[in-house]
Structure formats: structure tokens, C-alpha cells
């Protein structure tokens, strides 16, 4: 019994394998297999690729194209341009869509794509991506603290993968939640417990947040998603309470001349000494943090005044909302401000170093000027946050609105906050009157200007009313901001930095879009117009009925992008009634118009409509399908397309006036129709309608009458004679064909299973 059971099992198993092989063969697709698209790049002659990427070469790239597939069999060779050695040989067959080149094992250098007969089809370069990941400090990270790592590569804009055997994917995602770009943790190409950081820069600082994680060692493996580049770092997280003081961020970056904010976390009541600089950069500043109430200190370091006791004898100061005192502050004397570069930061307790970090000073710059405006009721002396919330970019200022000039420049904070004379240090600005009256020097804008600083975003703002400082309507001005050679960061007059922008103060205006409005006796009737007032300016629209049916309505709104609009309800007013309109803003600009109430619309507006009829034919008959486009209340034009099963069968460019219609027809040959249902679709102007074409089986011919007079006894017997299948019925329907030669998959499955069962029966 056991032997028979084993043989039966083997037979069934082999039959199943045969069935699966048939199915598998039917699913094979032509063309090369392309890797996951995260590491795939299309071939382009002369392009550079990174080692590890997959290059996709299409027929057109090698002059062997026939409608997107290879026209003929061919063999292509990848030849090293440096050694002339054969790197790889790839054969393709006609009908395939592409071939791929895996560059994982390619050395750096140039490569040619040639046919076996020597025909040259292009070249590409392979470079090896470098990837170095370093942690900014070899000291343990504070418990539930943050570590900073720097990722260095010659490549920018790539995707970086991160994995750790010590964390699951959710924990890794949380650890890198501060990354400013896209964090991907669910793409199919990612390995288990791996995330991807998209758009990484060539020098990228990453914060790793250990909040909620235990103390211990954590190893992070980094790799470029599409190349062979990789590196790893191991970070130690200290036990809770083990570290007495640490930098909140171990890397702090600011431009030269700005004030750096350095956070320090302190555990308990203890003195912590901070040191900025080292003998390597010929500058060292020291100070002692002696008191903190909440365990967190903000230290401000003036990079402009550092090293110059005349400008700032104590460049290390307590930050805002921080209760700190400093004593015993010392620093080196310098003849000029700190140069751009990296400066060590150190924390000490009782002479022992407890943490390290880096202050990065970048080059300062003077970048741009932008003109903004704000409504008249916004004051130049308001908080900058309130001014910017109401402001919009515009170089045409309506008279009486607020003018706001934004200068984008970095590295000015230390000088600005020092109280020194800015001009003495090369910082100047002026307003030049571009269209003064004849024989006059022009107007000066030099008073009643409010200054606002947003050094965190490298911006300085000047705000003033456009009806102050002698400004008149139609005046044009150019504002120029300059950082000249007297500034210590400008080496010569040739390096002077200057930016400028112009603006016009225009006569304030507000207007209706029409001199006379015709509205319906219904709700939602729009009254609109334009204004050059600043966006957000409040306006009032008044409707006052005249004649025998007086009425009065008002609506308030705001200007937006130079336009305004309100809606009124005229449904309770008499048809034919006339009314006056008045619009005004808070500054007194106004306009007038009139209107009349017409009859309310009787019906809803007619819209464009499409229709398709269902069609039924018998097998072997041609079929005519059609669709109709009917214009609504508006004229329409465009291309109408009639499709069957997604394929276009008729089209026509239509131009229909309101209410007109047009019908498209197409006759489908019986040779192109199989028994079953077919989808009809009509498309026009973004709209579509669908229907169904049904092809029914041909009716069986009527049976001939028996002229012999013999009775029909037995005609309805169950001997199976009535079950014999007539040729040309369902099994001959090409719609049911599975695409295989001969019987097809379904019949093959039945035949193979039957053969297996027969074999079993014989063995029994």
C-alpha cells in the first residue's frame, strides 16, 4: 500500500509540474529583464554612470529599432576604452525591447558599445562613488540624546540607505525623523529594517535621535541605493545620568559675522567651562557657565567681535531666556575677524573634557533685494511677524500703502548688534528718486523708516508709509544696498557687493469691472472689480435700489491679486428694478456703477453631454456602433473619438454651436468580432460616455422532420447522443482561445491530469 501511494503521489506531482510548465511558458514576456528602477539609468551617449548602476540600452540607441523593439538579432560588446579589452558581450533577439548593462564589476573609466562587426554605437563613463560617514565626536552620546554624523561623497542628490541590526525599521525611521528630505521606509526594493533618505547632499549632516532607546552601542550601515558605495559607524549611548554636560548639537553652522547659538545641556548644579577654538586656528575663547535653572543653556558667540576686545570684550554671552552668568572669560587678540573654517568646541568639568563639537563658519554674502507691500492699516513699527503675515511681493505700491524693502544678506548680525557706525564698516543703503520733477534734485527717503532684523533667516527689512518722506503719486525709486571695501570681509573695492530693486508709488485706484451690471433675481449674483491696493486691503461694496422699489445691501471683502468680488442675493427684489453700486476701501478710494435686475433663470444651464447606444448582433454579422456629442448652452470645439475595446475606430474634429449635436459612427467587420461583450467609449473635451456591443452565438439550424413515419421513441434517451458537441460552437470561439497552439492551456491541463490518473489506474 505504501509503494502504491508513493507512486501515485509521484505521478500526480509530475503531472502538476507539467501543467505549471505550460502555464509558465504562456506567461513569458519578450525583452530583457530590467532591475528595480531605483538603480536603473537610461543610456545616453557620453553620459557618466556610477559603479553599481544598471544601464538600460534601447534599440534606438544602437540603430536597431523597429517600433521600439530590436529589428534584428545582434551581439553587442562593451569594450574598455583604456585597455581595449572586452568587458562584456550581450546577445539580443529581434522583438526584444532592451538590454541591460550591470556595472557592479566595472572598473572606473570609459567604455564603448560596439557590435561584433566593430560598428561603434556610443560610449559611457563609469566612476566609483566615494562614501565616508564620520561621527562628530568619539565620546558617548547623552542618554536619549542626539548624535551628529557627516556623510561625505563627491556625489550630490542621491538616495542613501540606512540599516542597523540593533533597531527595527520603525526605530530607524524615528531616529532619522529630523532629516529635511523624504524618508522612505516601505518601497519594495528596500531590504528588511532598511530606510532610504532621498536627495542627500555631497556633504550632508545627519542628526540621529536616540530618544526612547536604551543605552548601548548602535551600528548604522549606510549605502548609496544605486551604487557600490557604503560605510558604517558605531555610536555609544551613555547610561542615564552618566554624562554631566553635552552640546545640544555637536555641529553649529553660521556665516562669518553672525552670532552662533550654542546649546549646552547640563545635568545637576555644576560649573561647566566652554572653549571655542584651538591652537590650530590661533584663536581660543573660554568662559564658565556657572548657573542654570532648567539644565539647558544657550551660549551666544559673536563671530564678528571675537578676537577684538574693542568691538566685543566678551564674545561669549548668555542667550535669550537663559539664566546664565559667565566669569573668567578670556580670548586671543586678533587683527581681523575670524576667517571661514571649522573651530573646535569643548566642554570641561573640573578640568576633564566631557564633550566636543564643531563650530563651522561659512563665507558671508549679499544676495538680493525684494520689494513687498502691505495694506494701509499695517504700521511700519508693528512686530515683524505681523508685518510679514500681511505683506505680499509687489513692485507697484498703491499710494498710502506700506512699503517693505527686504535685504537678503548674511554675516551682518555681529556688526548690526554692536552699535557701531555701519557706514564706517562699509554697510550703506540709499533710495534714489528716478523721475524727479525738472530742475530738482529729487526726493530723499531718509526718515520715518522702521528697521527690522531677522538674522536667523539672513534678512533685514526697511518699512515706511508710501505717503511719507515727501513721496508723491507716480514717483519711481531705486533702493540699493552695498557692503563695500571698508567692511573687513571685503578685501578690495573690486569685491564690493551691491544689490538693488526698483518700485513705483501709483495713484490708488479701485474700479468695478463693468459700468452697468445685469443680475438675475436670484441668489449668488457676483459684483466684481479690480484694485491696485495691497492684497488683504478691506473694501466695502454697497447696493442701493432706486425708483419705486428701494432696497439696501452691503458686503465686505478683501483685495486678492489685484481683484475683488462679492455675491449678493437679489431673489427678493423685483424684476426690472434698477440699483446704484458704490465700492470703497479704507483709504477712501472709490468707484461707482449701476445695475438692473433681470428675470430669474427658469431652468438649470444645459451642459455638454455625450451618449453611446448599446448594440447587439449575431455572430458572423458586421456591427455598426455610434456615439453622439450634444453641446449645452455654450459653443464647443475639439476632437471626438469613438473607441472599441480601447482602440480608436473613428474620430472627427467638431465645432458645435450651443444646442447642436453630432454623431460618430463606425462599422466593425464580423471578422474582428468574437462572441461576447465589447466596450464602446466616446470621448470629447475631457468627458466620456460608454456602451456595450454584444455578439451572440449564431442560432442552431432547426431540426429536419422525420418523413419515415417512424416514431421518435428514444430520441430523448440519456445515452449521451444529445451531448455531442457541434463544430463551430463555444470551443471554436477565438475569444476563449488562451493564445496557445493546439488545444491551449485549459485543454492541456485536463489532458495532463487525465494522463496522470490513467497512469495511476494502470498501476493499481
C-alpha positions in Angstrom: 0.0 0.0 0.0 2.8 2.3 0.8 4.5 1.7 -2.5 1.4 2.4 -4.5 0.7 5.6 -2.5 4.3 6.8 -3.3 3.9 6.1 -7.0 0.6 7.8 -7.1 2.0 10.8 -5.4 4.9 11.0 -7.7 2.7 10.7 -10.8 0.4 13.5 -9.6 3.4 15.7 -8.7 4.9 15.2 -12.1 1.6 16.0 -13.8 1.3 19.2 -11.8 4.8 20.2 -12.8 3.9 19.6 -16.4 0.8 21.8 -16.0 2.8 24.5 -14.3 5.4 24.5 -17.1 2.7 25.0 -19.7 1.3 27.9 -17.7 4.7 29.4 -17.1 5.6 29.2 -20.8 2.4 31.1 -21.6 3.4 33.9 -19.3 6.9 34.5 -20.7 7.4 38.1 -22.0 9.7 39.2 -24.7 12.6 41.6 -24.0 15.3 41.9 -21.3 14.5 41.8 -17.6 15.1 45.2 -16.1 16.2 45.6 -12.4 14.2 47.6 -9.9 14.1 51.2 -11.1 15.9 52.6 -8.1 19.2 51.7 -9.6 18.4 51.9 -13.3 19.5 54.6 -15.7 18.7 55.0 -19.4 21.7 55.0 -21.7 22.8 58.3 -23.2 25.9 58.6 -25.3 28.8 60.2 -23.4 27.0 60.0 -20.0 28.7 59.3 -16.7 27.3 56.4 -14.6 28.2 55.3 -11.1 29.7 51.9 -10.4 26.8 49.6 -9.5 24.1 51.2 -11.6 22.2 49.3 -14.3 22.2 50.9 -17.7 19.3 50.2 -20.0 20.1 50.3 -23.7 17.1 50.5 -26.1 17.0 49.6 -29.8 17.2 53.3 -31.0 20.4 53.7 -29.0 22.2 51.2 -31.2 20.5 51.9 -34.6 18.5 48.6 -34.5 15.0 49.9 -33.9 11.7 48.6 -35.3 8.9 50.4 -33.5 10.5 50.1 -30.0 11.9 46.6 -30.3 15.1 45.2 -31.9 14.7 44.8 -35.6 17.3 42.0 -35.9 19.3 39.6 -33.9 22.6 41.2 -32.8 25.6 40.8 -30.5 26.9 43.9 -28.7 30.3 44.2 -26.9 31.3 46.5 -24.1 34.9 47.5 -24.8 37.2 49.2 -22.3 38.4 52.4 -23.9 41.6 52.3 -21.8 42.7 48.7 -22.3 40.7 47.9 -25.5 39.8 44.7 -23.6 36.3 43.0 -23.9 34.4 43.7 -20.7 31.1 42.0 -21.6 29.3 40.5 -24.6 25.5 40.7 -24.9 23.3 39.0 -27.4 19.8 40.2 -28.3 17.0 38.7 -30.4 14.6 40.6 -32.7 11.5 41.6 -30.9 13.2 42.3 -27.5 12.7 45.7 -26.0 16.1 46.5 -24.5 19.2 45.0 -22.9 20.9 46.0 -19.7 24.5 46.5 -18.5 25.2 45.8 -14.8 28.2 48.0 -13.9 28.8 46.5 -10.5 32.2 44.9 -11.5 33.2 47.6 -14.0 36.4 49.5 -13.2 36.4 53.3 -13.4 37.0 54.6 -16.9 35.5 55.0 -20.4 33.6 52.1 -22.2 32.5 51.8 -25.8 29.4 50.0 -27.1 30.1 48.2 -30.3 28.6 45.5 -32.5 30.6 42.3 -33.0 31.5 43.6 -36.5 33.1 46.7 -35.0 30.3 49.2 -35.5 30.5 51.9 -32.8 27.3 52.9 -31.1 28.4 55.3 -28.3 30.4 55.4 -25.1 29.8 55.9 -21.4 32.0 56.6 -18.3 32.0 54.7 -15.0 33.0 56.5 -11.8 33.2 54.9 -8.3 31.2 56.8 -5.7 33.0 57.5 -2.6 31.1 57.4 0.7 32.6 58.4 4.1 30.5 58.6 7.2 32.1 60.1 10.4 30.6 60.8 13.8 31.5 64.3 15.0 32.6 63.0 18.5 34.1 59.8 19.7 32.6 60.4 23.1 29.3 58.7 24.1 26.0 60.4 23.3 24.0 61.6 26.2 21.1 59.2 27.2 18.1 59.8 24.9 20.3 62.5 23.2 21.2 63.2 19.6 24.3 62.3 17.7 25.5 64.1 14.5 27.2 62.3 11.7 28.6 63.7 8.5 28.2 61.9 5.2 30.8 62.9 2.6 30.7 61.9 -1.0 31.7 63.5 -4.3 28.1 62.9 -5.5 25.0 65.0 -4.7 21.3 64.4 -4.9 21.5 60.6 -4.4 19.5 58.3 -2.2 21.2 57.0 0.9 20.1 53.8 2.6 20.4 53.2 6.3 20.3 49.9 8.2 21.0 48.8 11.7 20.9 45.2 13.1 20.2 46.8 16.5 16.9 48.6 15.5 13.8 47.7 13.6 12.6 49.8 10.7 10.2 52.0 12.8 13.0 52.8 15.3 15.4 53.7 12.4 12.8 55.9 10.9 12.2 57.7 14.2 16.0 58.1 14.7 16.3 60.0 11.4 13.0 61.9 11.7 14.8 65.2 11.7 16.0 64.7 8.1 14.7 67.6 6.0 14.2 65.5 2.8 12.0 62.5 2.1 12.4 59.4 4.3 11.2 56.2 2.6 10.7 53.0 4.6 8.2 51.0 2.6 9.5 50.7 -1.0 9.6 47.1 -2.3 13.3 47.3 -3.2 14.4 48.1 0.3 15.7 45.3 2.5 14.1 44.4 5.8 14.7 47.0 8.5 16.2 49.5 6.0 15.2 53.1 5.2 16.2 55.4 2.4 17.0 59.2 2.7 16.3 60.9 -0.7 18.2 63.9 -2.1 21.3 63.7 0.1 23.9 66.4 -0.5 27.6 65.8 -1.2 28.4 66.9 2.4 25.3 66.0 4.5 25.0 66.4 8.2 22.5 64.0 9.8 21.1 64.0 13.3 20.4 60.6 14.9 17.9 60.9 17.7 18.1 58.2 20.4 15.0 59.4 22.2 13.2 56.3 23.7 16.2 54.0 23.0 18.2 52.1 25.6 21.9 52.8 26.5 24.4 50.8 24.5 26.2 50.6 21.2 24.4 51.1 17.9 25.9 50.3 14.5 24.5 52.1 11.4 25.3 50.8 7.9 25.0 53.5 5.2 25.0 52.9 1.4 24.2 54.6 -1.8 21.0 53.0 -3.1 22.2 52.5 -6.6 25.9 52.1 -6.4 28.5 50.0 -4.5 29.4 52.8 -2.1 28.9 52.1 1.6 30.3 52.9 5.1 29.2 52.4 8.7 29.6 54.0 12.1 29.1 52.8 15.7 27.7 55.1 18.3 27.7 54.6 22.0 24.7 55.9 24.0 25.6 56.5 27.7 23.5 55.3 30.6 21.0 57.8 32.1 22.8 60.4 34.3 26.2 59.2 33.2 27.1 62.4 31.2 27.2 65.6 33.2 27.2 68.1 30.3 26.9 67.9 26.5 26.3 70.1 23.5 22.7 70.0 22.3 24.0 70.0 18.7 27.6 69.0 18.2 27.7 70.8 14.9 26.7 74.5 14.7 26.9 76.4 11.4 26.8 80.2 10.8 28.2 82.6 8.3 31.1 84.8 9.2 30.0 87.9 11.1 26.8 86.3 12.6 26.2 85.2 16.1 26.2 81.5 16.7 23.7 80.0 19.2 25.3 77.0 21.0 23.1 74.9 23.2 24.5 73.1 26.3 22.7 70.5 28.4 23.9 70.3 32.0 22.9 67.6 34.5 22.8 69.0 38.0 24.2 72.1 39.7 27.8 72.3 38.4 30.2 74.7 36.7 30.9 73.9 33.0 33.7 75.5 31.1 33.2 76.1 27.4 36.1 76.5 25.0 35.8 77.7 21.4 38.8 77.4 19.0 42.2 75.8 19.4 45.9 76.5 18.9 45.5 75.0 15.4 43.4 78.1 14.3 45.3 80.6 16.5 42.2 81.5 18.5 40.8 80.3 21.8 38.0 81.8 23.8 37.0 80.4 27.2 34.1 81.1 29.6 32.5 79.3 32.5 28.8 78.6 32.8 28.1 79.0 36.5 24.3 78.8 36.8 21.3 77.3 35.0 17.8 76.8 36.3 16.4 74.2 33.8 19.5 72.3 32.8 19.7 73.9 29.4 21.9 76.9 28.4 22.1 78.9 25.3 25.5 80.4 24.6 25.8 83.1 22.0 29.2 83.5 20.3 29.8 86.7 18.3 32.0 85.7 15.3 32.3 89.4 14.2 33.7 90.7 17.5 35.7 87.6 18.5 39.3 88.5 19.0 38.7 92.3 19.1 38.2 93.5 22.6 37.4 97.0 21.4 34.3 95.7 19.5 33.3 93.0 22.0 35.4 92.2 25.0 33.1 89.3 25.9 32.2 87.5 22.6 30.6 84.6 24.6 27.3 85.8 26.0 24.1 84.4 27.6 21.3 83.7 25.1 17.7 84.8 25.3 15.6 83.3 28.1 18.6 81.7 29.6 19.6 82.4 33.2 23.4 82.2 33.0 26.4 84.1 34.3 29.9 84.0 32.9 33.1 84.7 34.6 36.8 84.4 33.8 36.3 85.0 30.1 39.5 85.1 28.0 40.3 85.2 24.3 43.1 85.7 21.9 43.6 89.1 20.3 43.2 89.2 16.5 43.8 91.9 13.9 40.8 90.9 11.8 37.6 88.9 12.4 37.6 85.1 12.4 38.1 83.6 8.9 35.8 81.0 7.5 36.6 77.4 8.6 36.0 74.9 11.4 36.5 75.7 15.1 36.6 73.1 17.9 34.1 73.4 20.7 34.9 71.7 24.1 33.1 71.3 27.4 35.1 70.7 30.6 34.1 69.8 34.2 36.8 70.0 36.8 39.4 70.0 34.1 38.1 66.9 32.4 36.8 67.1 28.9 33.2 65.8 28.7 32.1 66.7 25.2 33.3 68.0 21.9 31.7 69.7 18.9 32.4 71.9 15.9 31.6 75.5 15.0 31.5 75.9 11.3 32.0 79.5 9.9 30.9 79.9 6.3 31.5 82.8 3.9 29.1 85.7 4.3 27.2 87.1 1.3 25.0 89.9 0.0 22.3 88.3 -2.1 19.1 90.1 -3.1 16.5 92.8 -2.6 12.8 92.2 -2.7 10.0 94.8 -2.6 6.8 94.0 -0.6 3.7 95.9 0.2 1.0 95.7 2.9 -2.4 97.3 3.5 -2.5 100.9 4.7 -3.7 99.9 8.2 -0.5 97.9 8.8 2.1 100.1 10.7 5.8 100.2 9.9 6.6 99.8 13.6 4.5 96.7 14.1 6.1 93.4 15.0 7.9 91.9 12.0 5.9 88.8 12.2 2.6 90.8 11.9 4.0 92.8 9.0 5.2 89.8 7.0 1.9 88.0 7.6 0.1 90.9 5.9 2.8 91.5 3.2 2.8 90.5 -0.4 5.5 90.8 -3.1 4.8 93.8 -5.4 6.9 96.5 -7.0 3.8 98.7 -7.6 2.8 100.3 -4.4 -0.6 101.9 -4.1 -0.3 105.4 -2.5 -0.8 105.2 1.3 0.1 101.5 1.4 3.1 100.3 3.3 6.5 99.8 1.5 8.6 97.0 2.8 12.2 96.5 1.5 13.8 93.1 2.2 17.6 92.8 2.0 18.8 89.3 1.9 22.4 89.3 3.3 24.2 87.1 5.8 27.0 87.8 8.2 25.8 91.2 9.4 24.4 90.3 12.8 27.5 90.9 14.9 28.2 94.3 13.4 24.5 95.4 13.5 24.1 94.5 17.1 27.4 96.0 18.2 26.0 99.6 17.9 29.0 100.6 15.7 28.6 103.0 12.8 27.6 100.8 9.9 28.9 103.2 7.2 32.3 103.1 8.9 32.3 99.3 8.2 31.2 99.6 4.6 27.4 99.0 5.0 25.3 101.6 3.2 21.9 101.9 1.6 20.0 104.6 -0.3 16.8 105.4 -2.1 17.3 107.2 -5.5 14.4 109.2 -7.0 14.3 108.0 -10.6 11.8 110.5 -12.0 12.2 113.8 -10.2 10.5 117.0 -11.5 12.5 119.0 -13.9 15.3 121.1 -12.4 15.0 119.5 -9.0 17.4 117.1 -7.1 14.7 114.7 -6.4 13.1 113.4 -3.2 15.1 111.8 -0.3 13.7 109.0 1.7 15.7 109.1 4.8 13.3 109.3 7.8 10.4 107.6 9.4 11.9 104.2 8.3 11.5 101.3 10.7 14.3 98.7 10.7 13.6 95.1 11.4 16.2 92.3 11.6 15.6 88.6 11.0 19.2 87.4 11.2 18.1 83.8 11.7 16.8 84.0 8.1 19.6 86.3 6.9 17.2 89.2 6.2 16.9 92.9 7.1 13.7 94.9 6.5 13.1 98.6 6.0 9.4 99.6 6.3 7.7 103.0 5.7 4.5 104.5 4.6 4.3 105.4 0.9 2.7 108.8 1.7 5.6 109.8 4.0 9.1 111.3 3.3 7.6 113.6 0.6 6.7 110.7 -1.6 4.1 111.6 -4.3 1.9 109.6 -6.6 3.8 108.2 -9.7 7.2 108.5 -8.1 9.7 105.9 -9.0 12.6 104.8 -6.7 15.6 102.5 -6.8 16.8 101.1 -3.5 20.5 100.0 -3.4 22.2 98.1 -0.5 26.0 97.9 -0.5 28.7 96.2 1.5 31.9 98.0 0.5 35.7 97.8 0.9 35.6 99.3 4.5 33.9 96.0 5.6 36.5 93.6 7.0 35.0 90.8 4.9 35.5 92.7 1.6 39.2 92.5 0.5 39.1 95.3 -2.1 36.9 97.7 -4.0 36.6 95.2 -6.8 34.9 92.8 -4.4 32.2 95.3 -3.3 28.8 93.6 -3.0 25.7 95.6 -4.1 22.1 94.6 -4.7 19.1 96.8 -5.8 15.5 96.9 -6.8 13.0 99.5 -8.1 9.4 100.3 -7.1 6.7 102.7 -8.2 4.2 104.5 -6.0 1.0 104.6 -8.0 -2.3 106.6 -7.6 -4.6 104.5 -5.5 -7.4 103.0 -7.6 -10.5 100.8 -7.2 -12.9 100.1 -10.0 -15.9 98.0 -11.0 -15.4 95.5 -13.8 -18.5 97.0 -15.6 -20.2 100.3 -15.8 -23.6 98.6 -15.7 -24.3 95.1 -14.2 -27.2 92.9 -15.2 -28.1 90.4 -12.4 -30.7 87.8 -12.1 -33.5 87.9 -9.4 -31.8 85.1 -7.5 -29.0 84.4 -5.0 -25.3 84.2 -5.7 -25.1 87.2 -8.1 -21.5 88.4 -8.5 -20.3 92.0 -8.4 -16.6 92.3 -9.0 -13.8 94.7 -9.9 -10.1 95.5 -9.6 -7.8 97.4 -7.3 -4.1 98.2 -7.1 -4.2 98.3 -3.3 -2.1 95.7 -1.4 -3.5 92.2 -1.1 -5.6 92.0 2.0 -6.9 95.6 1.8 -10.5 95.7 3.1 -13.2 97.1 0.8 -16.9 97.7 1.1 -19.5 97.3 -1.7 -22.9 99.0 -1.4 -26.0 98.2 -3.4 -28.9 100.8 -3.2 -32.1 100.3 -5.1 -33.7 103.2 -6.9 -37.2 104.1 -8.1 -40.4 102.6 -6.6 -38.7 99.5 -5.1 -35.8 100.8 -2.9 -33.5 98.3 -1.1 -30.1 98.5 0.5 -27.4 95.8 0.9 -23.6 95.8 1.8 -20.8 93.3 1.6 -17.2 93.4 2.8 -14.3 91.7 1.1 -10.6 91.9 0.6 -8.4 92.6 -2.4 -6.6 89.5 -3.7 -4.1 89.5 -6.6 -5.4 92.9 -7.8 -9.0 91.7 -7.9 -12.1 91.6 -5.6 -15.6 90.1 -5.8 -18.7 89.8 -3.6 -22.0 88.0 -4.0 -25.5 89.4 -3.4 -28.9 87.9 -3.0 -31.5 89.6 -5.3 -34.1 86.9 -5.1 -36.5 89.1 -3.0 -36.2 92.1 -5.4 -38.5 93.0 -8.3 -37.5 92.2 -11.8 -36.6 95.2 -13.8 -35.6 97.2 -10.7 -32.5 99.4 -11.1 -29.8 100.0 -8.5 -26.7 102.0 -7.8 -23.3 100.5 -6.8 -20.5 102.0 -4.8 -17.2 100.5 -3.8 -14.6 102.0 -1.4 -11.5 100.9 0.6 -10.2 102.0 4.0 -8.2 104.8 2.4 -11.1 106.4 0.7 -10.5 105.3 -2.9 -13.9 104.7 -4.5 -15.9 104.0 -7.7 -19.5 103.9 -8.8 -21.6 101.8 -11.2 -25.2 100.9 -11.9 -27.2 97.7 -12.3 -30.6 96.2 -13.3 -32.3 93.1 -12.2 -33.4 90.7 -15.0 -35.7 87.7 -14.7 -34.6 84.7 -12.8 -33.4 81.8 -14.9 -36.2 79.2 -15.4 -34.0 76.2 -15.9 -30.6 75.0 -14.9 -28.0 75.7 -17.6 -27.6 73.0 -20.1 -24.2 71.3 -20.1 -22.2 69.3 -22.7 -23.5 65.7 -22.9 -22.2 62.5 -24.6 -24.2 59.4 -25.3 -23.5 55.9 -26.6 -26.1 53.3 -27.7 -25.9 49.6 -26.8 -25.7 47.3 -29.9 -26.4 43.5 -30.2 -25.5 41.4 -33.3 -25.3 37.8 -34.1 -22.0 36.0 -34.6 -20.9 36.5 -38.2 -22.6 39.8 -38.7 -21.0 43.2 -39.1 -21.8 45.7 -36.3 -22.4 49.5 -36.5 -21.6 51.4 -33.3 -22.2 55.1 -32.7 -21.9 58.0 -30.2 -23.4 61.4 -30.0 -22.0 64.7 -28.7 -24.5 67.4 -27.8 -23.4 70.9 -26.9 -25.0 72.6 -23.9 -25.6 76.4 -23.5 -22.1 77.2 -24.8 -20.3 76.6 -28.1 -17.8 73.8 -28.0 -15.0 72.5 -30.3 -12.5 69.7 -30.2 -11.8 66.2 -31.4 -14.4 63.5 -30.7 -13.0 59.9 -30.6 -15.0 56.6 -30.8 -13.3 53.6 -29.3 -13.9 49.9 -29.2 -12.1 47.9 -26.5 -9.8 50.9 -26.1 -8.8 51.1 -29.8 -9.8 54.1 -31.9 -12.3 53.2 -34.6 -13.5 56.7 -35.6 -12.6 60.4 -34.9 -13.8 63.8 -36.0 -12.9 67.5 -35.2 -16.2 69.1 -34.1 -17.3 72.7 -33.8 -20.7 72.8 -32.3 -22.8 75.8 -31.5 -24.9 75.8 -28.4 -27.6 73.1 -28.6 -26.2 71.4 -31.7 -25.2 67.7 -31.8 -23.1 65.4 -34.0 -22.9 61.7 -34.3 -19.9 59.5 -35.0 -20.4 56.0 -36.5 -18.1 53.1 -37.3 -18.8 49.7 -38.8 -16.9 46.8 -37.4 -16.3 43.8 -39.6 -17.6 40.4 -38.4 -14.0 39.1 -38.8 -12.9 41.4 -36.0 -15.6 40.4 -33.6 -15.7 37.5 -31.2 -18.7 36.1 -29.2 -19.1 38.1 -26.0 -19.3 41.7 -24.9 -17.1 44.6 -26.2 -16.7 48.1 -24.6 -17.7 51.1 -26.6 -16.4 54.6 -25.5 -16.9 58.1 -26.8 -14.6 60.9 -25.6 -14.8 64.7 -26.2 -13.5 67.7 -24.3 -12.4 65.7 -21.2 -15.8 64.0 -21.0 -16.7 60.4 -21.9 -19.7 58.0 -22.3 -19.7 54.2 -22.6 -21.9 51.5 -24.0 -21.7 47.8 -24.9 -21.5 45.8 -28.1 -22.8 42.3 -27.6 -22.0 39.5 -30.1 -24.3 36.5 -29.6 -23.7 32.9 -30.8 -25.2 32.0 -34.1 -28.6 30.3 -33.6 -28.5 26.5 -34.3 -30.4 25.4 -37.5 -33.9 23.9 -37.0 -34.0 20.1 -36.9 -35.5 18.3 -40.1 -38.8 16.5 -39.7 -38.8 12.7 -39.8 -40.5 11.6 -43.1 -40.2 7.9 -42.5 -43.2 7.9 -40.1 -41.1 6.0 -37.5 -41.9 7.0 -34.0 -39.4 9.1 -32.1 -39.1 6.7 -29.2 -35.6 7.0 -27.7 -35.0 10.5 -29.1 -34.8 11.8 -25.6 -32.9 9.0 -24.1 -30.0 9.7 -21.9 -27.4 7.7 -23.9 -25.4 11.0 -24.3 -26.0 11.4 -28.0 -27.5 14.8 -27.5 -24.3 15.9 -25.7 -22.1 15.6 -28.7 -20.5 19.0 -29.4 -21.2 20.5 -32.7 -18.1 22.0 -34.5 -18.2 25.8 -34.5 -19.8 26.2 -31.1 -18.2 27.6 -28.0 -15.0 25.8 -28.2 -14.2 27.3 -31.6 -14.7 30.8 -30.3 -11.5 32.8 -30.7 -12.5 34.9 -27.6 -12.0 31.8 -25.5 -8.6 30.9 -27.0 -5.8 31.1 -24.4 -3.2 32.0 -27.1 -1.5 28.6 -27.1 -1.1 26.5 -30.2 -3.2 23.4 -30.4 -5.6 22.9 -27.5 -4.5 25.7 -25.3 -3.8 25.8 -21.5 -7.2 24.6 -20.3 -7.3 21.6 -22.5 -3.6 20.9 -21.8 -4.3 20.9 -18.1 -7.2 18.4 -18.5 -5.2 16.2 -20.8 -2.2 16.1 -18.5 -4.3 15.4 -15.4 -6.2 12.7 -17.3 -2.9 11.1 -18.3 -1.7 11.1 -14.7 -4.9 9.5 -13.4 -4.7 6.9 -16.2 -1.2 6.0 -15.2 -2.3 5.6 -11.6 -5.2 3.4 -12.6 -2.9 1.2 -14.6 -0.6 0.9 -11.6 -3.5 -0.2 -9.4 
